[in-house]
Amino acid sequence: VRACASALAGTAGVRVLVVDLATYDGRPVAVVVLARTDPALDAWVVGRGCGADDTQVVAYRQVRLP
């Protein structure tokens, strides 16, 4: 999980808030939510084999916090 999160964020030491296993369009995925420095969260849907060399991104959304 740490290698996947670092690759998604582009930096080591990113704070992982949530990792959940799910399905997306019928395929097995992981939902990874990362903290950001500004008032937002990064929500990624990735293949379950996500790692440093291949993040397997399926979907991404930045969620702004109030």
Accessible surface in RSA format (square Angstrom, percent):
REM  Atomic radii and reference values for relative SASA: ProtOr
REM  Chains: A
REM  Algorithm: Lee & Richards
REM  Probe-radius: 1.40
REM  Slices: 20
REM RES _ NUM      All-atoms   Total-Side   Main-Chain    Non-polar    All polar
REM                ABS   REL    ABS   REL    ABS   REL    ABS   REL    ABS   REL
RES VAL A   1   114.59  75.4  70.99  64.3  43.61 105.1  74.73  64.9  39.87 108.1
RES ARG A   2   135.85  57.0 131.23  66.9   4.62  11.0  69.00  94.3  66.85  40.5
RES ALA A   3    51.49  47.3  41.59  64.2   9.90  22.5  48.35  68.1   3.14   8.3
RES CYS A   4     7.73   5.8   7.16   8.0   0.57   1.3   5.18  13.1   2.55   2.7
RES ALA A   5     0.12   0.1   0.04   0.1   0.09   0.2   0.04   0.1   0.09   0.2
RES SER A   6    25.69  21.7  22.75  30.4   2.93   6.8  19.41  41.3   6.27   8.8
RES ALA A   7    38.07  35.0   7.80  12.0  30.27  68.8  19.36  27.3  18.71  49.6
RES LEU A   8    17.78   9.9   1.25   0.9  16.53  41.5   3.14   2.2  14.64  39.4
RES ALA A   9    40.67  37.4   7.58  11.7  33.09  75.3  14.55  20.5  26.12  69.2
RES GLY A  10    68.34  84.3   0.00   N/A  68.34  84.3  34.85  95.6  33.49  75.0
RES THR A  11    79.36  56.4  69.59  70.5   9.78  23.3  52.07  69.9  27.30  41.3
RES ALA A  12    86.70  79.7  64.79 100.0  21.91  49.8  64.90  91.4  21.80  57.8
RES GLY A  13    69.49  85.7   0.00   N/A  69.49  85.7  36.81 101.0  32.68  73.2
RES VAL A  14    18.80  12.4   9.32   8.4   9.48  22.8  16.24  14.1   2.56   6.9
RES ARG A  15   157.46  66.1 151.00  77.0   6.46  15.4  69.17  94.5  88.29  53.5
RES VAL A  16    38.31  25.2  14.59  13.2  23.72  57.2  14.59  12.7  23.72  64.3
RES LEU A  17    73.53  40.9  43.47  31.1  30.06  75.6  46.01  32.3  27.52  74.1
RES VAL A  18    75.01  49.4  68.88  62.4   6.13  14.8  75.01  65.2   0.00   0.0
RES VAL A  19    60.47  39.8  29.49  26.7  30.98  74.6  29.49  25.6  30.98  84.0
RES ASP A  20    81.85  57.3  79.04  78.7   2.81   6.6  12.91  30.4  68.94  68.8
RES LEU A  21   112.64  62.7  93.49  66.9  19.15  48.1  93.69  65.8  18.94  51.0
RES ALA A  22    35.14  32.3  24.56  37.9  10.58  24.1  35.14  49.5   0.00   0.0
RES THR A  23    98.93  70.4  74.41  75.4  24.53  58.5  42.36  56.9  56.57  85.5
RES TYR A  24    89.33  41.7  86.46  49.2   2.87   7.5  53.41  40.1  35.92  44.3
RES ASP A  25   139.23  97.5  92.71  92.3  46.52 110.0  37.40  88.0 101.83 101.6
RES GLY A  26    74.62  92.0   0.00   N/A  74.62  92.0  37.49 102.9  37.13  83.2
RES ARG A  27   115.60  48.5 114.80  58.5   0.80   1.9  41.12  56.2  74.48  45.1
RES PRO A  28    77.19  56.3  72.64  66.2   4.55  16.5  72.64  60.0   4.55  28.3
RES VAL A  29     0.87   0.6   0.87   0.8   0.00   0.0   0.87   0.8   0.00   0.0
RES ALA A  30    10.39   9.5  10.39  16.0   0.00   0.0  10.39  14.6   0.00   0.0
RES VAL A  31    40.98  27.0  40.98  37.1   0.00   0.0  40.98  35.6   0.00   0.0
RES VAL A  32     4.59   3.0   4.59   4.2   0.00   0.0   4.59   4.0   0.00   0.0
RES VAL A  33    23.51  15.5  23.51  21.3   0.00   0.0  23.51  20.4   0.00   0.0
RES LEU A  34     1.13   0.6   1.13   0.8   0.00   0.0   1.13   0.8   0.00   0.0
RES ALA A  35    20.47  18.8  11.67  18.0   8.81  20.0  11.87  16.7   8.60  22.8
RES ARG A  36    91.59  38.5  64.57  32.9  27.03  64.3  17.69  24.2  73.90  44.8
RES THR A  37   155.98 110.9 115.35 116.9  40.63  96.8  91.59 123.0  64.39  97.3
RES ASP A  38    49.55  34.7  41.09  40.9   8.46  20.0  31.50  74.1  18.06  18.0
RES PRO A  39    85.53  62.3  76.25  69.5   9.28  33.7  84.42  69.7   1.11   6.9
RES ALA A  40     1.79   1.6   0.00   0.0   1.79   4.1   0.00   0.0   1.79   4.7
RES LEU A  41    41.83  23.3  41.83  29.9   0.00   0.0  41.83  29.4   0.00   0.0
RES ASP A  42    14.85  10.4  14.85  14.8   0.00   0.0   0.00   0.0  14.85  14.8
RES ALA A  43    25.68  23.6  23.72  36.6   1.96   4.4  23.84  33.6   1.83   4.9
RES TRP A  44    38.54  15.5  38.47  18.6   0.06   0.2  38.31  20.4   0.23   0.4
RES VAL A  45    23.47  15.4  23.47  21.2   0.00   0.0  23.47  20.4   0.00   0.0
RES VAL A  46     0.82   0.5   0.82   0.7   0.00   0.0   0.82   0.7   0.00   0.0
RES GLY A  47     4.10   5.1   0.00   N/A   4.10   5.1   4.10  11.2   0.01   0.0
RES ARG A  48   120.19  50.5  84.67  43.2  35.52  84.6  39.36  53.8  80.83  49.0
RES GLY A  49    52.52  64.8   0.00   N/A  52.52  64.8  30.69  84.2  21.83  48.9
RES CYS A  50    23.96  18.1   4.70   5.2  19.26  45.3   4.70  11.9  19.26  20.8
RES GLY A  51    18.75  23.1   0.00   N/A  18.75  23.1  18.72  51.4   0.03   0.1
RES ALA A  52    70.97  65.3  45.70  70.5  25.27  57.5  45.70  64.4  25.27  66.9
RES ASP A  53   151.53 106.1 112.95 112.4  38.57  91.2  39.53  93.0 111.99 111.7
RES ASP A  54    82.29  57.6  76.10  75.7   6.19  14.6  31.62  74.4  50.67  50.5
RES THR A  55    34.66  24.7  31.46  31.9   3.20   7.6  13.31  17.9  21.35  32.3
RES GLN A  56    62.98  35.2  48.56  35.5  14.41  34.3  24.45  52.0  38.53  29.2
RES VAL A  57    71.81  47.3  39.69  35.9  32.12  77.4  39.69  34.5  32.12  87.1
RES VAL A  58    42.21  27.8  11.23  10.2  30.99  74.7  15.14  13.2  27.07  73.4
RES ALA A  59    29.30  26.9  21.78  33.6   7.51  17.1  29.30  41.3   0.00   0.0
RES TYR A  60    96.59  45.1  65.43  37.2  31.16  81.1  58.20  43.7  38.39  47.3
RES ARG A  61   171.22  71.9 166.79  85.0   4.43  10.6  50.50  69.0 120.72  73.2
RES GLN A  62    67.59  37.8  47.00  34.3  20.59  49.0  12.48  26.6  55.11  41.8
RES VAL A  63    65.25  42.9  62.15  56.3   3.10   7.5  65.25  56.7   0.00   0.0
RES ARG A  64   149.77  62.9 128.75  65.6  21.02  50.1  55.50  75.9  94.27  57.1
RES LEU A  65    78.36  43.6  65.99  47.2  12.37  31.1  66.71  46.9  11.64  31.3
RES PRO A  66   172.35 125.6 102.72  93.6  69.64 253.1 143.79 118.7  28.56 177.5
END  Absolute sums over single chains surface
CHAIN  1 A     4182.0       3028.8       1153.1       2354.6       1827.3
END  Absolute sums over all chains
TOTAL          4182.0       3028.8       1153.1       2354.6       1827.3
